Amino acid sequence: MTLLFTVMLITAAGNTAMQSVMPSIGTHLGIADVWVSLAYSWSALLWMILAPFWARRSDTRGRKAMMALGLSGFSLSFGLCGTALYAGLHGWVGGLSAILLFALARSLYGTFGSAAPPAVQAYVASRTSRSERTRALSLVASSFGLGTVLGPALAPLLIVPGIGLVGPFAAFTLGALIVLASLRLRLPDDDPRALALAGTPDPATHQWKHHTLIDEHHSDTPSAADADDDDGNAPSTTRVRWGDRRLRGWLIAGALGGQAQSVLLGVIGFLLLDRLGLRHQPDAAAGPIGLVLMCGAIATLLAQWGLIPALSMGPRTATLSGMALCGVGAVVIALGHDLHATATGFAIASMGFGLFRPGFTSGASLAVTPSEQGQVAGIVAAVNGSAYIVTPAIGVWLYNHSAWSVWALIEALALAVIAVALTLLRPDERVRGLTPA
């Protein structure tokens, strides 16, 4: 469990550390804000396309292999991104060339890094009961949330003489390589082909049957789907489609809510540069940006570690509550004028996203059978990635023309998710299988 936690934590910490310094790096390179945001687009598109492929691959090659592939892609991409930006900051290449090289290197993360999150989600989902899956996947999501706390907190400390603003890239590349080595050495091999040749069951299955993420002695009445848990690692012979009626409402909610989050994340760094008057001192912006991102990450953890388990929230309730908080947070940011108000509003919105993401993820997971978990994990990862193709750049473009249009867009997306949740998502009791469908 520590290894699964760390796989998600290191990638989240690295990505949020990068978000802390990229507005400053873009200003140093003389690149317009919207082009800095678009540098992530190709990677996000590749993520959306390839995440379902890697998820299906994990059914036949094992979850461990896909986690290792994802970490390898992350470390290679992060190292090359840092190299490209270092070259631009030191005048070895022009600013535009540096950003283009950054975008090319970042695409390696979208191509191969997308293999890890679906594998982790499928690994957990196939080893937990239906009634406990929201809490179990919330625990996995919280590893990502903890990473988003550590990344912004560490980023200013990693800006050291000699490598400057690209210090976080070097540090998290090394960290990812250490986690990759630990994963290779410590996590049991679950390649179905090797296990079949050896004539042995999946060792992880036996371990998790006796030690599930959440103690099953406290779970609710098992449903018919729980009876299939013994076959949870067997790949489904049926292809799960994006238009599957069981998933439709959850995927629509996930896509709309993801767009709202990506707009807010895309804008927040540039908003702080302007509100704090740091456009002419971009190096000084990493600290305040990191502080605001850290406040948001702590609020996310509070939602996932505190509110969801304490209130026993089901998928639909978590989704609705999350989007309501997102709307409130956006209003606070819009009306604020200083660092305190911005951090407060961002924390409220982030708490909302901390409820929304486990709700949407577990709702999609509970909608299908255990043997389909790998495919659904890939679709969920693709939906999450799709939000970062062009939406952050659109948000930044709107912000540069009229900041109010950004907040109106976020509010409209949050209200749309609430409408979908009220009309298309099944009540929590039916989703968990505790009452007849």
C-alpha positions in Angstrom: 0.0 0.0 0.0 2.9 2.3 0.7 4.2 1.8 -2.8 0.8 2.4 -4.4 0.6 5.6 -2.3 4.1 6.7 -3.3 3.5 6.1 -7.0 0.7 8.6 -7.1 2.3 11.0 -4.6 5.6 11.5 -6.6 3.8 12.3 -9.8 1.4 14.7 -8.2 4.1 16.5 -6.2 6.3 16.9 -9.4 3.4 18.2 -11.5 2.2 20.8 -8.9 5.8 21.9 -8.2 6.1 22.5 -12.0 2.8 24.5 -11.9 4.4 26.7 -9.1 7.3 27.7 -11.3 6.0 27.7 -14.8 4.3 31.2 -14.7 7.6 32.6 -13.6 9.6 30.7 -16.2 7.2 31.8 -18.9 7.6 35.4 -17.9 11.4 35.1 -18.0 11.3 33.5 -21.4 9.0 36.3 -22.7 6.2 33.8 -23.6 2.6 34.9 -23.5 0.5 33.3 -20.8 -1.8 31.4 -23.2 1.2 29.8 -24.9 2.5 28.6 -21.6 -0.9 26.9 -21.0 -1.0 25.4 -24.5 2.4 23.7 -23.9 0.5 21.0 -21.9 -2.2 20.5 -24.6 -0.5 17.8 -26.7 0.5 15.8 -23.7 -3.1 16.0 -22.4 -4.5 14.8 -25.7 -2.1 11.9 -25.8 -3.1 11.1 -22.2 -6.8 11.0 -23.2 -6.2 8.7 -26.2 -3.7 6.3 -24.6 -5.0 5.9 -21.0 -7.7 3.4 -22.0 -5.2 1.5 -24.1 -2.7 1.1 -21.1 -5.6 0.2 -18.8 -6.6 -2.7 -21.1 -2.9 -3.6 -21.4 -2.8 -3.9 -17.6 -5.4 -6.6 -17.7 -3.1 -8.8 -19.7 0.4 -7.6 -18.6 -0.4 -6.9 -14.9 -0.8 -3.7 -13.0 2.8 -3.6 -11.8 4.2 -3.4 -15.3 2.0 -0.5 -16.2 2.8 1.4 -13.0 6.5 0.9 -13.8 6.0 2.2 -17.4 4.1 5.2 -16.1 6.9 6.1 -13.7 9.5 5.7 -16.3 7.6 8.0 -18.7 7.2 10.6 -15.9 10.9 10.6 -15.0 12.1 10.8 -18.6 9.6 13.5 -19.5 10.4 15.6 -16.4 14.1 15.4 -16.9 13.9 16.5 -20.5 11.4 19.3 -19.7 13.8 20.7 -17.1 16.7 20.5 -19.6 14.7 22.3 -22.3 13.7 25.1 -19.9 17.3 25.4 -18.5 18.5 25.9 -22.1 16.0 28.6 -22.7 16.6 30.4 -19.4 20.4 30.5 -20.1 20.0 31.8 -23.6 21.2 28.6 -25.4 17.9 28.5 -27.3 15.2 31.1 -27.8 12.2 31.3 -25.5 9.8 30.0 -28.2 12.2 27.1 -29.0 12.4 26.3 -25.2 8.6 26.1 -24.9 8.3 23.9 -28.0 11.0 21.6 -26.7 9.2 21.5 -23.3 5.9 20.6 -25.0 7.6 17.8 -26.9 9.2 16.4 -23.8 6.0 16.8 -21.9 4.2 14.6 -24.5 6.3 11.7 -23.2 4.3 12.0 -19.9 1.0 11.9 -21.8 2.2 8.9 -23.8 3.7 6.7 -21.1 2.8 8.4 -17.8 -0.9 7.7 -18.5 -0.2 4.0 -17.8 0.2 4.4 -14.0 -3.0 6.0 -12.6 -5.4 3.5 -14.3 -3.3 0.6 -13.1 -3.3 1.9 -9.5 -7.1 2.5 -9.6 -7.8 -0.9 -11.1 -5.5 -2.6 -8.5 -7.4 -1.1 -5.7 -10.9 -1.4 -7.2 -10.6 -5.1 -7.9 -9.7 -5.7 -4.3 -12.3 -3.8 -2.3 -16.0 -4.4 -1.7 -18.6 -2.3 -3.4 -19.8 -0.7 -0.2 -16.3 0.5 0.7 -15.0 1.5 -2.7 -15.7 5.3 -2.4 -13.6 5.4 0.8 -10.9 3.1 -0.7 -10.5 5.2 -3.9 -10.6 8.3 -1.8 -7.6 7.0 0.1 -5.8 6.5 -3.2 -6.8 9.9 -4.4 -5.5 11.4 -1.1 -2.0 10.2 -2.1 -2.3 12.4 -5.1 -3.7 15.1 -2.8 -0.8 14.8 -0.4 1.6 15.2 -3.4 -0.1 18.4 -4.3 0.7 19.7 -0.8 4.3 18.7 -1.0 5.0 19.9 -4.5 4.2 23.6 -3.9 5.7 23.5 -0.5 9.0 22.1 -1.8 9.2 24.0 -5.0 10.6 27.3 -3.6 13.1 25.4 -1.5 14.4 23.6 -4.7 15.1 26.8 -6.5 18.8 26.7 -5.7 21.8 28.6 -7.2 23.2 27.0 -10.3 20.0 25.5 -11.7 17.5 28.1 -10.4 13.8 27.7 -11.4 14.4 24.3 -12.9 15.5 22.9 -9.6 12.1 21.2 -9.0 12.5 19.3 -12.3 15.8 17.8 -11.3 14.7 16.9 -7.8 11.5 15.1 -8.8 13.1 13.3 -11.7 15.5 11.8 -9.2 12.6 11.0 -6.8 10.6 9.2 -9.5 13.6 7.0 -10.3 14.0 6.0 -6.6 10.3 5.2 -6.4 10.6 3.2 -9.7 13.4 1.1 -8.3 11.4 0.4 -5.1 8.4 -0.6 -7.2 10.4 -3.0 -9.2 12.0 -4.6 -6.2 9.2 -4.6 -3.6 5.8 -5.0 -5.4 4.8 -8.6 -6.1 4.7 -9.4 -9.8 1.1 -9.8 -11.0 1.7 -10.5 -14.7 -1.1 -13.0 -15.5 1.0 -14.8 -18.1 3.8 -15.5 -15.7 1.4 -16.5 -13.0 -0.4 -18.9 -15.3 2.8 -20.5 -16.5 3.9 -21.0 -12.9 0.5 -22.4 -11.9 0.1 -20.0 -9.0 -2.6 -17.5 -8.1 -2.1 -13.8 -8.0 -0.1 -13.2 -4.7 -1.5 -9.7 -4.4 -5.0 -11.2 -4.5 -4.4 -13.5 -1.6 -2.8 -10.7 0.4 -5.6 -8.3 -0.2 -8.4 -10.8 0.4 -7.2 -11.0 4.0 -6.2 -7.3 4.3 -8.4 -5.1 2.2 -8.0 -1.3 2.2 -11.0 -0.9 4.4 -11.9 -3.6 6.9 -14.6 -5.6 5.3 -16.0 -6.6 8.7 -17.5 -3.2 8.8 -18.8 -3.2 5.2 -22.5 -3.3 4.4 -24.5 -6.2 3.1 -22.7 -7.6 0.1 -24.2 -7.4 -3.3 -24.2 -9.8 -6.3 -21.2 -8.0 -7.7 -19.2 -8.8 -4.5 -19.7 -12.4 -5.3 -17.6 -11.9 -8.4 -14.6 -10.5 -6.5 -12.8 -13.8 -6.7 -12.6 -13.3 -10.4 -11.9 -9.6 -10.1 -8.5 -9.9 -11.8 -9.8 -11.8 -14.8 -10.0 -9.5 -17.8 -13.4 -9.0 -19.2 -14.1 -10.3 -22.7 -16.6 -7.4 -23.3 -15.2 -4.1 -24.4 -16.5 -1.2 -22.2 -17.4 1.7 -24.4 -17.5 5.4 -23.6 -21.2 5.5 -24.4 -22.1 2.6 -22.1 -25.4 3.6 -20.5 -24.1 2.4 -17.1 -21.3 5.0 -17.2 -22.9 7.8 -19.2 -24.0 10.1 -16.4 -20.7 9.6 -14.4 -18.6 10.4 -17.4 -20.6 13.5 -18.3 -20.3 14.7 -14.7 -16.6 13.9 -14.7 -15.9 15.7 -17.9 -17.7 18.9 -16.9 -16.3 19.0 -13.4 -12.8 18.3 -14.8 -13.1 21.3 -17.1 -14.0 23.6 -14.2 -10.9 22.4 -12.2 -8.6 22.7 -15.2 -9.7 26.3 -15.8 -9.1 27.3 -12.2 -5.7 25.6 -12.1 -4.7 27.2 -15.4 -5.6 30.7 -14.3 -4.5 30.8 -10.7 -0.8 31.4 -11.2 -1.2 34.2 -13.6 -4.0 35.7 -11.5 -1.5 35.9 -8.6 1.2 37.5 -10.7 -1.2 40.3 -11.5 -2.9 40.7 -8.1 0.4 40.8 -6.3 2.1 43.0 -8.9 4.9 40.5 -9.6 5.0 40.6 -13.4 8.4 42.4 -13.1 9.6 40.1 -10.4 8.6 36.7 -11.6 11.1 34.9 -9.4 9.3 36.2 -6.3 6.0 34.7 -7.5 6.9 31.0 -6.9 6.4 31.4 -3.1 2.9 32.9 -3.2 1.7 30.6 -6.0 3.1 27.6 -4.0 1.3 28.9 -0.9 -2.1 29.1 -2.6 -1.7 25.7 -4.3 -0.7 24.2 -0.9 -3.8 25.7 0.8 -5.9 24.1 -1.9 -4.1 20.8 -1.5 -4.6 20.7 2.3 -8.3 21.4 1.8 -8.5 18.6 -0.7 -6.9 16.2 1.8 -9.4 17.4 4.5 -12.2 16.4 2.2 -10.7 13.0 1.3 -9.3 12.0 4.7 -12.0 13.7 6.8 -15.3 14.5 5.2 -15.8 11.4 3.0 -15.1 8.8 5.7 -16.7 10.8 8.6 -19.9 11.4 6.7 -19.9 8.1 4.8 -20.5 10.0 1.6 -21.6 8.0 -1.4 -20.6 8.8 -5.0 -23.6 11.0 -5.8 -23.5 12.9 -2.6 -19.8 13.6 -2.9 -20.2 14.8 -6.5 -23.1 17.2 -5.6 -21.4 18.6 -2.5 -18.1 19.0 -4.3 -19.5 21.0 -7.1 -21.5 23.2 -4.7 -18.3 24.1 -2.9 -16.5 24.7 -6.2 -19.1 27.3 -7.1 -18.7 29.0 -3.7 -14.9 29.1 -3.9 -15.0 30.6 -7.4 -17.2 33.5 -6.1 -14.7 34.1 -3.2 -11.8 34.3 -5.6 -13.6 36.5 -8.0 -14.5 39.1 -5.3 -11.1 39.0 -3.6 -8.2 41.4 -4.2 -5.3 40.0 -2.2 -3.4 36.9 -1.3 -5.6 35.9 1.7 -8.9 36.1 -0.3 -7.4 34.2 -3.2 -6.0 31.5 -1.0 -9.3 31.1 0.9 -11.4 30.9 -2.3 -9.0 28.4 -3.9 -9.1 26.3 -0.7 -12.9 26.2 -0.7 -13.0 25.2 -4.4 -10.3 22.6 -3.9 -12.2 21.0 -1.0 -15.0 20.7 -3.5 -12.8 19.0 -6.1 -11.6 16.8 -3.3 -15.1 15.5 -2.8 -16.0 15.5 -6.5 -13.2 13.4 -7.9 -13.5 10.4 -5.6 -17.3 10.6 -6.0 -17.1 10.5 -9.8 -14.3 7.9 -9.8 -16.0 5.5 -7.4 -19.4 6.0 -9.1 -18.0 4.9 -12.4 -16.2 2.0 -10.7 -19.3 0.8 -9.0 -21.3 0.9 -12.2 -19.5 -2.0 -13.8 -18.4 -5.5 -12.8 -15.1 -6.4 -11.1 -13.7 -7.8 -14.4 -14.2 -4.5 -16.1 -12.4 -2.4 -13.6 -9.2 -2.0 -15.7 -11.1 -0.7 -18.7 -13.2 1.7 -16.6 -10.0 3.0 -14.8 -8.6 3.8 -18.3 -11.7 5.6 -19.4 -11.8 7.6 -16.1 -8.1 8.6 -16.6 -8.9 9.6 -20.2 -11.8 11.8 -19.0 -9.5 13.5 -16.5 -6.8 14.1 -19.1 -9.3 15.5 -21.6 -9.9 18.5 -19.4 -6.3 19.7 -19.9 -6.1 19.6 -23.7 -7.3 23.2 -24.5 -9.5 24.2 -21.5 -6.7 25.7 -19.4 -5.5 27.8 -22.4 -9.1 28.9 -23.0 -9.4 29.9 -19.4 -6.1 32.0 -19.6 -7.3 33.6 -22.8 -10.6 34.6 -21.2 -8.8 35.9 -18.1 -6.5 38.1 -20.2 -9.6 39.6 -21.9 -12.1 39.7 -19.0 -11.5 38.0 -15.7 -15.2 37.9 -14.9 -15.8 35.6 -17.9 -13.6 33.0 -16.3 -15.6 32.9 -13.1 -18.8 32.8 -15.0 -17.5 29.8 -17.0 -16.5 27.9 -13.8 -19.9 28.6 -12.2 -21.7 27.4 -15.4 -19.7 24.2 -15.4 -20.4 23.6 -11.7 -24.1 24.1 -12.1 -24.1 21.8 -15.1 -22.5 19.0 -13.0 -25.1 19.5 -10.3 -27.9 19.3 -12.9 -26.4 16.0 -14.3 -26.0 14.6 -10.8 -29.7 15.4 -9.9 -31.1 13.9 -13.1 -28.7 11.2 -14.4 -26.9 9.7 -11.4 -28.4 7.0 -9.4 -28.9 7.5 -5.6 -26.1 6.2 -3.4 -28.0 3.3 -1.9 -28.7 1.9 -5.4 -25.1 2.6 -6.6 -23.7 0.7 -3.7 -26.0 -2.2 -4.3 -27.7 -2.0 -0.9 -31.2 -1.7 -2.4 -32.7 -3.2 -5.6 -32.0 -1.3 -8.8 
